[in-house]
Amino acid sequence: MIEDMLRTPAAVQDAERHTAHNYHPLPVVISSAEGAWVTDVDGKRYLDCLAGYSALNFGHRHPTLIAAAHAQLDKLTLTSRAFLHDQFADFCRELAALCGKDLVLPMNTGAEAVETGIKVARKWGYQVKGVPAGQANIVVAEGNFHGRTTTIVSFSTDSDARADFGPYTPGFRIVPYGDLAALTEAIDEHTVAVLLEPIQGEQGVVVPPEGYLHGVRLLCTERNVLFIADEIQSGLGRTGTTFACEHEGVVPDMYLLGKALGGGIVPVSAVAADTDVLGVLQPGQHGSTFGGNPLACAVATEVVRLLATGEFQRRSAALGERLQAGLRGLIGKGLVAVRGRGLWAGLDIDPALMSGREACERLMERGVLAKDTHGSTIRLAPPLVITEEEIDHAVAQVAAVLAG
Ligand SMILES: *Cc1c(COP(=O)(O)O)cnc(C)c1O
């Protein structure tokens, strides 16, 4: 421990002195960034292969997004939803169109979008489906990550995320991810929703077996249950399509969005669904002081417009092939498995070689920032503005780290 402190640069110690230790950041102190690159306080540059857990899909300080933020800062930043403002309608209309849904409900963080989805599904269950009061259940998957609120950690299967935060919110059933038979079994007449990530990001970019999402869709339709897709990390271009559900041609009843929606500038999340679902909310039943604020709407509208061109989805698909192929070439050379879609990859390092944390520290020394998830798994999720050469560079650094 003392040795650790001696090796830790003063800037790192300073940055951590007065904070709760709810994170274990890599020892790098970043002071500026542009596109796919960040620079630390000593002027060293790093290729950002985490992109704020996909909050920075368009790279750091995308010029269009920064311009929108600047312009809005000079006009109006907050009204609360007690009043309307001139940035609200465009945002809601354009995001709803991108999602192919009637309505949008803006919030701030991803966890709030998940909480909103849960509340809406329960209300829908009681008012539309006819579930008896207080009896609604929601089916979720093992290995899920949906955020950090007390209700959400109640149905986490990660003991770090859950332990000692009880008493837990009831009303959730957990089934193995990717197992349609188990899901079929878990649904009963009081089930109001199935809540899933179409690809489990925090779990290590776990892609479900082919046909799973399609099966979930059919099952939900057949049993009159809402399919809620948590696309907070998988959505908005990350996997080579606007939504990861598109890989199986599936449209959920509700999209939960966040992270990249705020353009890496402000927290913006949203729930998108049709009127028969989101229409259950009446004034006073749900809300947020900052949700849908003018600054958030101004930035997020430009995010939606960037996505509406399809350019970022195409980049992610094409460059993702290159990334995945490069990484697959390292299987047997220190990697035991590579998973992913688009510019999103989960790498399992041979645990005999090193931990994921150690790999990320060595990558950092080589000027590439990535993050471990569980044990020896690391995740790569570079900004979608990354170039072919930069991808090759990142893969080469991974190869060098594995080669020791
Ligand atoms: C990050 C994430 C969340 C929570 O988002 P916050 O903005 O951190 O609250 C929820 N679901 C998924 C799939 C995520 O990746």
The ligand as an SDF file (V2000), in Angstrom:
LIG
                    3D

 15 15  0  0  0  0  0  0  0  0999 V2000
  -24.4270    3.0240  -17.8700 C   0  0  0  0  0  0  0  0  0  0  0  0
  -25.6340    2.2070  -17.9540 C   0  0  0  0  0  0  0  0  0  0  0  0
  -26.7780    2.5080  -17.1780 C   0  0  0  0  0  0  0  0  0  0  0  0
  -26.7970    3.5850  -16.1240 C   0  0  0  0  0  0  0  0  0  0  0  0
  -26.5090    4.8460  -16.6460 O   0  0  0  0  0  0  0  0  0  0  0  0
  -26.0520    6.0390  -15.6500 P   0  0  0  0  0  0  0  0  0  0  0  0
  -26.0690    7.2530  -16.5420 O   0  0  0  0  0  0  0  0  0  0  0  0
  -24.6730    5.6970  -15.1640 O   0  0  0  0  0  0  0  0  0  0  0  0
  -27.0390    6.0950  -14.5630 O   0  0  0  0  0  0  0  0  0  0  0  0
  -27.9040    1.7240  -17.3660 C   0  0  0  0  0  0  0  0  0  0  0  0
  -27.9160    0.7190  -18.2540 N   0  0  0  0  0  0  0  0  0  0  0  0
  -26.8500    0.4010  -19.0050 C   0  0  0  0  0  0  0  0  0  0  0  0
  -26.9400   -0.7220  -19.9840 C   0  0  0  0  0  0  0  0  0  0  0  0
  -25.6650    1.1150  -18.8680 C   0  0  0  0  0  0  0  0  0  0  0  0
  -24.5970    0.7850  -19.5840 O   0  0  0  0  0  0  0  0  0  0  0  0
  1  2  1  0
  2  3  1  0
  2 14  2  0
  3  4  1  0
  3 10  2  0
  4  5  1  0
  5  6  1  0
  6  7  2  0
  6  8  1  0
  6  9  1  0
 10 11  1  0
 11 12  2  0
 12 13  1  0
 12 14  1  0
 14 15  1  0
M  END
$$$$
